[in-house]
């Protein structure tokens, strides 16, 4: 007989396992299906390993600057094998922790590939799940009351590029490099591409970034994009925007790679030891049985309502398979919202929560809400406050003074519309902006908040004051 559950979650990434745990806390009988590793992309091929490598790059870069702080250490030496070993130790520790959490909550884990079945002898409605087992044993069928699709995404590939070649990588592949190249070309100047560019240039790699659009980090405020380009170029990264890469001209051999791009009406040639393609990700929805349901898709994503429900009301979808930010913390929030909704707890709709966005490069970037251009396009009478980190005492103390905080507010109501930060610890600082947005704060309310001195967080107060032309330290 098929096993019956209150909830079956397809995919044990951050969104999936968080949803499973929340459902178990509410007394649901839960099954979690994963064909890869529990923890998914974020834990094994994304957030955690990439940030571990970025931290090593940061320490190596800081060590090279030690004399600025009066510390004489000699020339730092990089042991990339140990860098990779440290990364894997962190991943293994967190992976073990996740599995213990799932075990504690009594969640059943199935290892295999899940496909949604249509109405059948198992159930009069679509939603039963067939599991193709990893060990080759007979398929198993689960019959749940609810389903959450959290099958994640994979790196998008460019047509005409053979990724089986040794010197051509996706961001997944790059995480497992055994040695660093002397030079690399990165196609794509989005979040992942910029994180890799920042990391590799800190590891003394010669980096070139080819971006098809007219600026880096096109999802961020234009002032942030411009500052990022300025700082990366100052560290030696070659940035080429409006680059139409001619993949058909790619040549890969033992010596490295050669390719060309049309830039400003001229063909430019580029050579490097390796090529990293970072042009976004695509949802893993092509082989999970959606054709057996009434679930709708649009532009490669599953269509859902404000609580994550698909057109099949008992089937929800979260994370990278739906429209919105492809971020682990967003997927987790979506998972909790979906579970609480199916358990009739009346959670707020997903669009009621401001979602922070982060880029963990050097400098870090973090933002929440609307950019200046987006706010103007929506008809707001926009006012802006920008305050530089170089006027913040703690930034000078830390030796990392480049960057700024930008407030975007409604000129009529003073309501905060967006917060944008580029500089040291931006990804930590943004939580204050997210809370302010959630509470519908006005810029003057942030300005009235007492911030500790000296601290990097003072940049929030000063940017809020600057929106009213009242900044003290500029």
DRENDO-1510 file (C-alpha; in Angstrom, 1 decimal, always signed):
<recs>
REC; n; res; u; v; w
REC; 1; UNK; +0.0; +0.0; +0.0 .
REC; 2; UNK; +1.2; +3.6; -0.7 .
REC; 3; UNK; +2.5; +5.6; +2.3 .
REC; 4; UNK; +0.2; +8.4; +3.3 .
REC; 5; UNK; +1.4; +11.8; +4.6 .
REC; 6; UNK; +0.0; +15.2; +5.5 .
REC; 7; UNK; +2.8; +16.8; +3.4 .
REC; 8; UNK; +5.3; +15.7; +0.9 .
REC; 9; UNK; +8.1; +18.1; +0.1 .
REC; 10; UNK; +9.9; +17.7; -3.2 .
REC; 11; UNK; +13.5; +19.0; -2.7 .
REC; 12; UNK; +15.5; +19.2; +0.5 .
REC; 13; UNK; +17.2; +22.5; -0.2 .
REC; 14; UNK; +16.9; +25.5; +2.2 .
REC; 15; UNK; +13.3; +26.2; +1.4 .
REC; 16; UNK; +12.3; +22.5; +1.3 .
REC; 17; UNK; +13.8; +21.4; +4.6 .
REC; 18; UNK; +12.7; +24.5; +6.5 .
REC; 19; UNK; +9.1; +23.9; +5.2 .
REC; 20; UNK; +9.3; +20.3; +6.3 .
REC; 21; UNK; +10.5; +21.2; +9.8 .
REC; 22; UNK; +7.8; +23.8; +10.2 .
REC; 23; UNK; +5.1; +21.4; +9.1 .
REC; 24; UNK; +6.4; +18.8; +11.6 .
REC; 25; UNK; +6.3; +21.4; +14.4 .
REC; 26; UNK; +2.6; +21.8; +13.6 .
REC; 27; UNK; +2.0; +18.1; +14.0 .
REC; 28; UNK; +2.0; +17.1; +10.3 .
REC; 29; UNK; +3.4; +13.8; +9.1 .
REC; 30; UNK; +6.0; +14.8; +6.6 .
REC; 31; UNK; +8.1; +13.2; +3.9 .
REC; 32; UNK; +11.0; +14.9; +2.2 .
REC; 33; UNK; +12.3; +13.7; -1.2 .
REC; 34; UNK; +15.8; +14.6; -2.4 .
REC; 35; UNK; +17.7; +13.0; -5.3 .
REC; 36; UNK; +20.9; +14.8; -4.4 .
REC; 37; UNK; +22.2; +15.8; -1.0 .
REC; 38; UNK; +20.1; +17.1; +1.9 .
REC; 39; UNK; +20.6; +20.8; +2.1 .
REC; 40; UNK; +20.4; +21.4; -1.7 .
REC; 41; UNK; +22.2; +24.0; -3.8 .
REC; 42; UNK; +22.6; +26.5; -1.0 .
REC; 43; UNK; +24.5; +24.2; +1.3 .
REC; 44; UNK; +26.5; +22.2; -1.2 .
REC; 45; UNK; +26.9; +24.3; -4.4 .
REC; 46; UNK; +25.9; +27.8; -3.5 .
REC; 47; UNK; +25.6; +30.1; -0.5 .
REC; 48; UNK; +27.7; +28.3; +2.0 .
REC; 49; UNK; +30.7; +27.0; +0.0 .
REC; 50; UNK; +31.0; +30.2; -2.0 .
REC; 51; UNK; +30.9; +32.4; +1.1 .
REC; 52; UNK; +33.5; +30.1; +2.7 .
REC; 53; UNK; +35.8; +30.7; -0.3 .
REC; 54; UNK; +35.1; +34.4; -0.2 .
REC; 55; UNK; +36.0; +34.6; +3.5 .
REC; 56; UNK; +39.4; +32.9; +2.7 .
REC; 57; UNK; +39.9; +35.4; -0.1 .
REC; 58; UNK; +39.1; +38.3; +2.3 .
REC; 59; UNK; +41.6; +37.0; +4.9 .
REC; 60; UNK; +44.3; +36.6; +2.3 .
REC; 61; UNK; +43.6; +40.1; +1.0 .
REC; 62; UNK; +43.7; +41.6; +4.5 .
REC; 63; UNK; +46.9; +39.8; +5.3 .
REC; 64; UNK; +48.6; +41.5; +2.3 .
REC; 65; UNK; +47.5; +44.8; +3.9 .
REC; 66; UNK; +48.7; +44.0; +7.4 .
REC; 67; UNK; +51.5; +46.6; +7.4 .
REC; 68; UNK; +48.9; +49.4; +7.0 .
REC; 69; UNK; +47.8; +48.4; +10.6 .
REC; 70; UNK; +51.4; +48.3; +11.9 .
REC; 71; UNK; +51.5; +44.5; +11.7 .
REC; 72; UNK; +54.6; +42.9; +10.0 .
REC; 73; UNK; +53.9; +39.4; +8.9 .
REC; 74; UNK; +56.0; +38.9; +5.8 .
REC; 75; UNK; +54.6; +37.9; +2.4 .
REC; 76; UNK; +51.4; +35.9; +2.9 .
REC; 77; UNK; +51.3; +32.4; +1.2 .
REC; 78; UNK; +48.0; +31.0; -0.1 .
REC; 79; UNK; +47.4; +27.2; +0.3 .
REC; 80; UNK; +44.4; +26.7; -1.9 .
REC; 81; UNK; +44.1; +23.0; -1.0 .
REC; 82; UNK; +43.5; +24.1; +2.6 .
REC; 83; UNK; +41.1; +26.7; +1.5 .
REC; 84; UNK; +39.0; +24.0; -0.2 .
REC; 85; UNK; +39.4; +21.7; +2.8 .
REC; 86; UNK; +38.1; +24.4; +5.2 .
REC; 87; UNK; +35.1; +25.0; +2.9 .
REC; 88; UNK; +34.2; +21.3; +2.8 .
REC; 89; UNK; +34.5; +21.0; +6.6 .
REC; 90; UNK; +32.0; +23.8; +7.0 .
REC; 91; UNK; +29.6; +22.2; +4.5 .
REC; 92; UNK; +29.9; +18.8; +6.1 .
REC; 93; UNK; +29.2; +20.2; +9.6 .
REC; 94; UNK; +26.1; +22.1; +8.4 .
REC; 95; UNK; +24.9; +19.2; +6.4 .
REC; 96; UNK; +25.1; +16.9; +9.5 .
REC; 97; UNK; +23.3; +19.5; +11.5 .
REC; 98; UNK; +20.4; +19.7; +9.0 .
REC; 99; UNK; +20.1; +15.9; +9.0 .
REC; 100; UNK; +19.9; +15.9; +12.8 .
REC; 101; UNK; +17.2; +18.5; +12.7 .
REC; 102; UNK; +15.1; +16.5; +10.3 .
REC; 103; UNK; +15.6; +13.3; +12.4 .
REC; 104; UNK; +14.6; +15.2; +15.6 .
REC; 105; UNK; +11.3; +16.2; +14.0 .
REC; 106; UNK; +10.6; +12.7; +12.7 .
REC; 107; UNK; +10.6; +13.6; +9.1 .
REC; 108; UNK; +11.0; +10.7; +6.7 .
REC; 109; UNK; +13.6; +11.2; +4.0 .
REC; 110; UNK; +13.4; +9.4; +0.6 .
REC; 111; UNK; +16.4; +9.4; -1.7 .
REC; 112; UNK; +15.4; +9.6; -5.3 .
REC; 113; UNK; +13.7; +11.6; -8.1 .
REC; 114; UNK; +10.1; +12.6; -7.5 .
REC; 115; UNK; +7.4; +12.9; -10.1 .
REC; 116; UNK; +3.9; +14.1; -9.5 .
REC; 117; UNK; +1.2; +11.7; -10.7 .
REC; 118; UNK; -2.2; +12.7; -12.2 .
REC; 119; UNK; -5.5; +11.2; -10.9 .
REC; 120; UNK; -5.1; +7.5; -10.5 .
REC; 121; UNK; -6.0; +4.5; -8.4 .
REC; 122; UNK; -4.0; +6.1; -5.6 .
REC; 123; UNK; -6.0; +9.3; -5.5 .
REC; 124; UNK; -8.9; +10.9; -7.4 .
REC; 125; UNK; -6.9; +14.1; -7.8 .
REC; 126; UNK; -3.4; +14.9; -9.0 .
REC; 127; UNK; -0.7; +15.0; -6.4 .
REC; 128; UNK; +0.4; +11.5; -5.5 .
REC; 129; UNK; +4.2; +11.2; -5.8 .
REC; 130; UNK; +6.2; +8.5; -7.5 .
REC; 131; UNK; +9.8; +8.1; -6.3 .
REC; 132; UNK; +12.4; +6.7; -8.6 .
REC; 133; UNK; +14.9; +5.5; -6.0 .
REC; 134; UNK; +18.6; +6.3; -6.2 .
REC; 135; UNK; +19.5; +2.7; -5.3 .
REC; 136; UNK; +17.6; +1.3; -8.3 .
REC; 137; UNK; +15.0; -0.4; -6.2 .
REC; 138; UNK; +11.3; -0.5; -7.1 .
REC; 139; UNK; +9.5; +2.9; -7.4 .
REC; 140; UNK; +7.5; +3.9; -4.4 .
REC; 141; UNK; +4.3; +5.9; -4.3 .
REC; 142; UNK; +3.4; +8.4; -1.6 .
REC; 143; UNK; -0.1; +9.9; -1.2 .
REC; 144; UNK; -0.1; +13.2; +0.5 .
REC; 145; UNK; -2.8; +15.7; +1.5 .
REC; 146; UNK; -0.5; +18.5; +0.4 .
REC; 147; UNK; +2.6; +18.9; -1.7 .
REC; 148; UNK; +5.3; +21.5; -1.8 .
REC; 149; UNK; +7.5; +21.7; -4.9 .
REC; 150; UNK; +10.9; +23.0; -3.8 .
REC; 151; UNK; +13.1; +21.4; -6.5 .
REC; 152; UNK; +15.4; +24.3; -6.9 .
REC; 153; UNK; +17.4; +25.4; -9.9 .
REC; 154; UNK; +20.6; +24.7; -11.8 .
REC; 155; UNK; +23.1; +27.0; -13.6 .
REC; 156; UNK; +21.8; +28.3; -17.0 .
REC; 157; UNK; +24.0; +27.3; -19.9 .
REC; 158; UNK; +24.7; +29.3; -23.0 .
REC; 159; UNK; +23.9; +27.5; -26.3 .
REC; 160; UNK; +27.0; +26.6; -28.2 .
REC; 161; UNK; +29.3; +26.1; -25.1 .
REC; 162; UNK; +30.4; +22.6; -24.2 .
REC; 163; UNK; +30.5; +22.4; -20.4 .
REC; 164; UNK; +32.2; +19.0; -20.4 .
REC; 165; UNK; +35.4; +20.6; -21.4 .
REC; 166; UNK; +38.0; +20.9; -18.6 .
REC; 167; UNK; +38.6; +24.7; -18.8 .
REC; 168; UNK; +34.9; +25.7; -19.1 .
REC; 169; UNK; +32.9; +25.9; -15.8 .
REC; 170; UNK; +29.6; +26.8; -14.3 .
REC; 171; UNK; +29.6; +28.3; -10.8 .
REC; 172; UNK; +28.8; +24.8; -9.5 .
REC; 173; UNK; +32.0; +23.5; -11.2 .
REC; 174; UNK; +34.1; +26.4; -10.0 .
REC; 175; UNK; +33.5; +25.5; -6.3 .
REC; 176; UNK; +35.5; +22.3; -6.8 .
REC; 177; UNK; +38.5; +23.7; -8.5 .
REC; 178; UNK; +41.7; +21.9; -7.3 .
REC; 179; UNK; +43.9; +24.8; -8.3 .
REC; 180; UNK; +43.5; +28.4; -9.2 .
REC; 181; UNK; +44.0; +29.6; -12.8 .
REC; 182; UNK; +46.4; +32.4; -13.6 .
REC; 183; UNK; +43.6; +34.1; -15.5 .
REC; 184; UNK; +39.8; +33.7; -16.1 .
REC; 185; UNK; +37.1; +35.2; -18.2 .
REC; 186; UNK; +33.7; +35.4; -16.5 .
REC; 187; UNK; +30.6; +35.7; -18.7 .
REC; 188; UNK; +28.0; +37.5; -16.6 .
REC; 189; UNK; +28.2; +40.5; -14.3 .
REC; 190; UNK; +25.3; +39.5; -12.0 .
REC; 191; UNK; +25.4; +38.6; -8.4 .
REC; 192; UNK; +27.2; +35.2; -8.8 .
REC; 193; UNK; +29.6; +36.5; -11.5 .
REC; 194; UNK; +30.6; +39.5; -9.3 .
REC; 195; UNK; +31.1; +37.3; -6.2 .
REC; 196; UNK; +33.5; +35.1; -8.2 .
REC; 197; UNK; +35.3; +38.1; -9.8 .
REC; 198; UNK; +35.8; +39.6; -6.4 .
REC; 199; UNK; +37.0; +36.3; -4.8 .
REC; 200; UNK; +39.4; +35.4; -7.7 .
REC; 201; UNK; +41.0; +38.8; -8.0 .
REC; 202; UNK; +41.7; +38.6; -4.2 .
REC; 203; UNK; +43.3; +35.2; -4.9 .
REC; 204; UNK; +45.6; +37.0; -7.4 .
REC; 205; UNK; +43.8; +35.7; -10.5 .
REC; 206; UNK; +43.7; +38.0; -13.6 .
REC; 207; UNK; +39.9; +38.5; -14.0 .
REC; 208; UNK; +37.9; +39.8; -17.0 .
REC; 209; UNK; +34.1; +40.1; -16.7 .
REC; 210; UNK; +31.9; +40.3; -19.9 .
REC; 211; UNK; +28.4; +41.6; -19.2 .
REC; 212; UNK; +25.7; +41.8; -21.9 .
REC; 213; UNK; +23.9; +44.7; -20.2 .
REC; 214; UNK; +25.1; +48.3; -19.8 .
REC; 215; UNK; +26.1; +47.9; -16.2 .
REC; 216; UNK; +27.0; +45.3; -13.5 .
REC; 217; UNK; +24.4; +44.1; -11.0 .
REC; 218; UNK; +21.5; +45.3; -13.1 .
REC; 219; UNK; +19.0; +44.5; -10.4 .
REC; 220; UNK; +20.5; +47.0; -8.0 .
REC; 221; UNK; +20.3; +50.8; -7.8 .
REC; 222; UNK; +22.4; +52.4; -10.6 .
REC; 223; UNK; +24.6; +54.2; -8.0 .
REC; 224; UNK; +25.5; +50.8; -6.5 .
REC; 225; UNK; +26.4; +49.4; -9.9 .
REC; 226; UNK; +28.6; +52.3; -10.7 .
REC; 227; UNK; +30.4; +52.0; -7.3 .
REC; 228; UNK; +30.9; +48.3; -7.7 .
REC; 229; UNK; +32.5; +48.8; -11.1 .
REC; 230; UNK; +34.8; +51.5; -9.8 .
REC; 231; UNK; +36.0; +49.4; -6.9 .
REC; 232; UNK; +36.5; +46.2; -8.9 .
REC; 233; UNK; +38.4; +48.0; -11.6 .
REC; 234; UNK; +40.6; +49.7; -8.9 .
REC; 235; UNK; +41.5; +46.2; -7.7 .
REC; 236; UNK; +42.5; +45.1; -11.3 .
REC; 237; UNK; +39.3; +43.5; -12.7 .
REC; 238; UNK; +38.7; +44.2; -16.3 .
REC; 239; UNK; +35.0; +45.1; -16.8 .
REC; 240; UNK; +33.4; +45.0; -20.2 .
REC; 241; UNK; +29.7; +45.9; -20.5 .
REC; 242; UNK; +27.5; +45.8; -23.5 .
REC; 243; UNK; +29.4; +42.7; -24.5 .
REC; 244; UNK; +27.7; +40.3; -27.0 .
REC; 245; UNK; +29.7; +37.2; -26.6 .
REC; 246; UNK; +30.1; +35.1; -29.7 .
REC; 247; UNK; +29.9; +31.6; -28.3 .
REC; 248; UNK; +30.4; +30.1; -31.7 .
REC; 249; UNK; +33.9; +31.5; -31.7 .
REC; 250; UNK; +34.9; +29.8; -28.4 .
REC; 251; UNK; +38.1; +27.8; -28.7 .
REC; 252; UNK; +39.0; +25.5; -25.8 .
REC; 253; UNK; +42.3; +23.7; -25.7 .
REC; 254; UNK; +45.0; +22.5; -23.2 .
REC; 255; UNK; +46.4; +26.0; -23.1 .
REC; 256; UNK; +43.2; +27.7; -22.1 .
REC; 257; UNK; +40.3; +29.4; -23.8 .
REC; 258; UNK; +39.8; +32.0; -26.5 .
REC; 259; UNK; +36.6; +33.8; -27.3 .
REC; 260; UNK; +35.4; +37.0; -28.9 .
REC; 261; UNK; +32.6; +39.5; -28.2 .
REC; 262; UNK; +31.0; +42.4; -30.1 .
REC; 263; UNK; +31.5; +45.5; -28.0 .
REC; 264; UNK; +30.4; +48.9; -29.3 .
REC; 265; UNK; +30.4; +47.7; -32.8 .
REC; 266; UNK; +33.8; +46.2; -32.7 .
REC; 267; UNK; +35.0; +42.6; -32.2 .
REC; 268; UNK; +37.2; +42.1; -29.2 .
REC; 269; UNK; +39.2; +39.0; -28.5 .
REC; 270; UNK; +39.8; +37.5; -25.0 .
REC; 271; UNK; +42.1; +34.8; -23.8 .
REC; 272; UNK; +42.4; +33.1; -20.4 .
REC; 273; UNK; +43.2; +29.9; -18.7 .
REC; 274; UNK; +39.6; +29.2; -17.9 .
REC; 275; UNK; +36.1; +30.3; -18.7 .
REC; 276; UNK; +33.3; +30.7; -16.0 .
REC; 277; UNK; +29.8; +31.1; -17.3 .
REC; 278; UNK; +27.5; +32.8; -14.9 .
REC; 279; UNK; +24.3; +33.9; -16.6 .
REC; 280; UNK; +21.7; +33.0; -14.1 .
REC; 281; UNK; +19.9; +29.9; -13.1 .
REC; 282; UNK; +16.9; +27.9; -14.4 .
REC; 283; UNK; +14.2; +26.1; -12.5 .
REC; 284; UNK; +14.3; +22.3; -12.1 .
REC; 285; UNK; +10.7; +21.7; -13.3 .
REC; 286; UNK; +11.1; +19.9; -16.6 .
REC; 287; UNK; +10.9; +16.3; -15.3 .
REC; 288; UNK; +8.7; +16.5; -12.1 .
REC; 289; UNK; +5.3; +15.6; -13.6 .
REC; 290; UNK; +3.8; +19.0; -14.0 .
REC; 291; UNK; +2.1; +17.8; -17.2 .
REC; 292; UNK; +0.0; +15.5; -15.0 .
REC; 293; UNK; -1.5; +18.5; -13.2 .
REC; 294; UNK; -3.4; +21.8; -13.9 .
REC; 295; UNK; -0.3; +23.7; -12.6 .
REC; 296; UNK; +0.5; +26.7; -14.8 .
REC; 297; UNK; +4.0; +27.9; -15.7 .
REC; 298; UNK; +5.2; +31.2; -17.1 .
REC; 299; UNK; +8.7; +31.9; -18.5 .
REC; 300; UNK; +10.0; +28.7; -17.0 .
REC; 301; UNK; +8.6; +29.3; -13.5 .
REC; 302; UNK; +5.6; +27.9; -11.7 .
REC; 303; UNK; +2.7; +30.4; -11.2 .
REC; 304; UNK; +1.6; +30.8; -7.6 .
REC; 305; UNK; -0.6; +33.1; -5.5 .
REC; 306; UNK; +0.4; +35.1; -2.5 .
REC; 307; UNK; +0.8; +32.1; -0.3 .
REC; 308; UNK; +2.6; +29.8; -2.7 .
REC; 309; UNK; -0.5; +27.9; -4.0 .
REC; 310; UNK; -0.5; +26.7; -7.6 .
REC; 311; UNK; -3.6; +26.3; -9.6 .
REC; 312; UNK; -3.9; +22.9; -7.9 .
REC; 313; UNK; -4.9; +24.3; -4.5 .
REC; 314; UNK; -3.3; +21.5; -2.5 .
REC; 315; UNK; +0.0; +21.8; -4.3 .
REC; 316; UNK; +2.4; +24.7; -3.4 .
REC; 317; UNK; +5.7; +25.8; -4.9 .
REC; 318; UNK; +8.5; +27.8; -3.3 .
REC; 319; UNK; +12.1; +28.9; -4.0 .
REC; 320; UNK; +13.8; +29.0; -7.3 .
REC; 321; UNK; +10.9; +27.3; -9.1 .
REC; 322; UNK; +8.6; +30.4; -8.7 .
REC; 323; UNK; +8.8; +34.0; -9.7 .
REC; 324; UNK; +10.7; +36.3; -7.4 .
REC; 325; UNK; +14.2; +36.5; -5.9 .
REC; 326; UNK; +16.2; +33.3; -6.2 .
REC; 327; UNK; +17.5; +33.6; -2.6 .
REC; 328; UNK; +17.8; +31.0; +0.2 .
REC; 329; UNK; +16.2; +33.2; +2.8 .
REC; 330; UNK; +13.3; +34.0; +0.5 .
REC; 331; UNK; +12.8; +30.3; -0.1 .
REC; 332; UNK; +12.7; +29.6; +3.6 .
REC; 333; UNK; +10.2; +32.3; +4.2 .
REC; 334; UNK; +8.0; +31.1; +1.4 .
REC; 335; UNK; +8.2; +27.6; +2.8 .
REC; 336; UNK; +7.0; +28.6; +6.2 .
REC; 337; UNK; +4.3; +30.8; +4.7 .
REC; 338; UNK; +3.0; +27.8; +2.5 .
REC; 339; UNK; +3.0; +25.4; +5.5 .
REC; 340; UNK; +1.2; +27.8; +7.8 .
REC; 341; UNK; -1.3; +28.6; +5.0 .
REC; 342; UNK; -2.1; +24.9; +4.4 .
REC; 343; UNK; -2.6; +24.5; +8.1 .
REC; 344; UNK; -5.1; +27.4; +8.1 .
REC; 345; UNK; -3.0; +29.8; +10.2 .
REC; 346; UNK; -3.7; +32.8; +8.0 .
REC; 347; UNK; -0.1; +34.0; +7.5 .
REC; 348; UNK; +0.5; +37.3; +5.7 .
REC; 349; UNK; +0.9; +37.2; +1.9 .
REC; 350; UNK; +4.4; +36.8; +0.7 .
REC; 351; UNK; +4.5; +40.3; -1.0 .
REC; 352; UNK; +3.7; +41.9; +2.4 .
REC; 353; UNK; +7.3; +41.2; +3.5 .
REC; 354; UNK; +10.3; +43.2; +2.2 .
REC; 355; UNK; +13.0; +40.9; +1.0 .
REC; 356; UNK; +16.7; +41.9; +1.4 .
REC; 357; UNK; +19.1; +41.1; -1.5 .
REC; 358; UNK; +22.8; +40.6; -0.9 .
REC; 359; UNK; +26.0; +40.2; -2.9 .
REC; 360; UNK; +28.9; +38.9; -0.8 .
REC; 361; UNK; +31.7; +40.3; -2.8 .
REC; 362; UNK; +34.2; +42.9; -1.7 .
REC; 363; UNK; +32.7; +45.4; -1.4 .
REC; 364; UNK; +29.5; +43.8; -0.1 .
REC; 365; UNK; +26.2; +45.0; -1.5 .
REC; 366; UNK; +22.8; +44.8; +0.2 .
REC; 367; UNK; +19.5; +46.3; -0.5 .
REC; 368; UNK; +15.8; +46.2; +0.2 .
REC; 369; UNK; +12.9; +47.8; -1.5 .
REC; 370; UNK; +12.9; +50.1; -4.5 .
REC; 371; UNK; +15.8; +51.6; -6.3 .
REC; 372; UNK; +15.6; +55.3; -7.1 .
REC; 373; UNK; +14.7; +54.6; -10.7 .
REC; 374; UNK; +12.0; +52.1; -9.7 .
REC; 375; UNK; +10.5; +54.5; -7.3 .
REC; 376; UNK; +10.3; +57.3; -9.9 .
REC; 377; UNK; +8.9; +54.8; -12.4 .
REC; 378; UNK; +6.1; +54.1; -9.9 .
REC; 379; UNK; +5.2; +57.7; -9.7 .
REC; 380; UNK; +6.7; +58.6; -6.3 .
REC; 381; UNK; +8.0; +62.1; -5.6 .
REC; 382; UNK; +11.4; +60.7; -4.6 .
REC; 383; UNK; +13.9; +62.2; -2.2 .
REC; 384; UNK; +17.3; +60.6; -1.7 .
REC; 385; UNK; +19.8; +60.6; +1.1 .
REC; 386; UNK; +23.4; +59.3; +0.4 .
REC; 387; UNK; +26.1; +59.1; +3.1 .
REC; 388; UNK; +29.7; +57.9; +2.4 .
REC; 389; UNK; +31.3; +55.4; +4.7 .
REC; 390; UNK; +34.5; +57.4; +4.6 .
REC; 391; UNK; +32.8; +59.9; +7.0 .
REC; 392; UNK; +32.0; +57.0; +9.5 .
REC; 393; UNK; +34.7; +56.6; +12.2 .
REC; 394; UNK; +34.3; +52.8; +12.4 .
REC; 395; UNK; +34.9; +52.4; +8.7 .
REC; 396; UNK; +38.2; +54.3; +9.0 .
REC; 397; UNK; +39.1; +52.2; +12.0 .
REC; 398; UNK; +38.4; +49.0; +10.1 .
REC; 399; UNK; +40.5; +50.2; +7.1 .
REC; 400; UNK; +37.6; +49.7; +4.7 .
REC; 401; UNK; +36.1; +53.1; +4.0 .
REC; 402; UNK; +34.9; +52.9; +0.4 .
REC; 403; UNK; +31.1; +52.8; -0.3 .
REC; 404; UNK; +28.0; +54.4; +1.0 .
REC; 405; UNK; +24.4; +54.0; +2.2 .
REC; 406; UNK; +21.5; +55.4; +0.1 .
REC; 407; UNK; +18.0; +56.0; +1.4 .
REC; 408; UNK; +15.1; +56.3; -1.1 .
REC; 409; UNK; +12.0; +57.9; +0.4 .
REC; 410; UNK; +8.6; +59.3; -0.6 .
REC; 411; UNK; +9.0; +63.1; -0.6 .
REC; 412; UNK; +5.4; +63.6; +0.3 .
REC; 413; UNK; +5.0; +61.2; +3.2 .
REC; 414; UNK; +8.7; +60.6; +4.2 .
REC; 415; UNK; +7.9; +56.8; +4.0 .
REC; 416; UNK; +11.0; +54.7; +3.3 .
REC; 417; UNK; +10.9; +53.1; -0.1 .
REC; 418; UNK; +14.3; +51.5; -0.3 .
REC; 419; UNK; +17.7; +51.1; +1.3 .
REC; 420; UNK; +20.9; +50.4; -0.6 .
REC; 421; UNK; +24.4; +49.8; +0.9 .
REC; 422; UNK; +27.7; +49.1; -0.7 .
REC; 423; UNK; +30.7; +48.6; +1.6 .
REC; 424; UNK; +32.0; +46.6; +4.5 .
REC; 425; UNK; +29.5; +44.5; +6.4 .
REC; 426; UNK; +26.6; +45.6; +4.1 .
REC; 427; UNK; +25.0; +42.2; +4.3 .
REC; 428; UNK; +24.9; +42.4; +8.1 .
REC; 429; UNK; +23.7; +46.0; +8.2 .
REC; 430; UNK; +20.8; +45.6; +5.8 .
REC; 431; UNK; +18.7; +43.9; +8.5 .
REC; 432; UNK; +18.0; +47.3; +10.0 .
REC; 433; UNK; +16.7; +48.5; +6.7 .
REC; 434; UNK; +14.5; +45.4; +6.3 .
REC; 435; UNK; +13.0; +45.9; +9.7 .
REC; 436; UNK; +12.4; +49.6; +9.0 .
REC; 437; UNK; +10.6; +48.6; +5.7 .
REC; 438; UNK; +8.5; +46.0; +7.4 .
REC; 439; UNK; +7.4; +48.5; +10.0 .
REC; 440; UNK; +6.6; +51.0; +7.3 .
REC; 441; UNK; +9.0; +53.5; +8.9 .
REC; 442; UNK; +9.6; +57.0; +7.7 .
REC; 443; UNK; +13.2; +58.1; +7.1 .
REC; 444; UNK; +13.0; +60.6; +10.0 .
REC; 445; UNK; +12.1; +57.7; +12.3 .
REC; 446; UNK; +15.3; +55.9; +11.4 .
REC; 447; UNK; +17.1; +59.2; +11.9 .
REC; 448; UNK; +15.6; +59.4; +15.4 .
REC; 449; UNK; +17.0; +56.0; +16.4 .
REC; 450; UNK; +20.1; +56.2; +18.5 .
REC; 451; UNK; +22.9; +54.3; +17.0 .
REC; 452; UNK; +26.1; +53.2; +18.9 .
REC; 453; UNK; +29.3; +55.1; +18.3 .
REC; 454; UNK; +31.6; +54.2; +16.8 .
REC; 455; UNK; +29.8; +51.7; +14.6 .
REC; 456; UNK; +29.2; +51.1; +10.9 .
REC; 457; UNK; +25.5; +51.2; +11.6 .
REC; 458; UNK; +25.7; +55.0; +12.1 .
REC; 459; UNK; +25.7; +55.3; +8.3 .
REC; 460; UNK; +21.9; +54.5; +8.5 .
REC; 461; UNK; +21.2; +57.4; +10.7 .
REC; 462; UNK; +23.3; +59.8; +8.7 .
REC; 463; UNK; +21.8; +58.7; +5.3 .
REC; 464; UNK; +18.3; +59.1; +6.8 .
REC; 465; UNK; +19.2; +62.6; +8.1 .
REC; 466; UNK; +20.7; +63.4; +4.7 .
REC; 467; UNK; +17.4; +62.6; +3.0 .
REC; 468; UNK; +16.2; +65.8; +4.8 .
REC; 469; UNK; +19.5; +67.6; +4.3 .
REC; 470; UNK; +20.2; +67.3; +8.0 .
REC; 471; UNK; +23.2; +65.0; +8.1 .
REC; 472; UNK; +25.6; +66.0; +10.9 .
REC; 473; UNK; +28.9; +64.6; +9.7 .
REC; 474; UNK; +29.1; +65.7; +6.1 .
</recs>
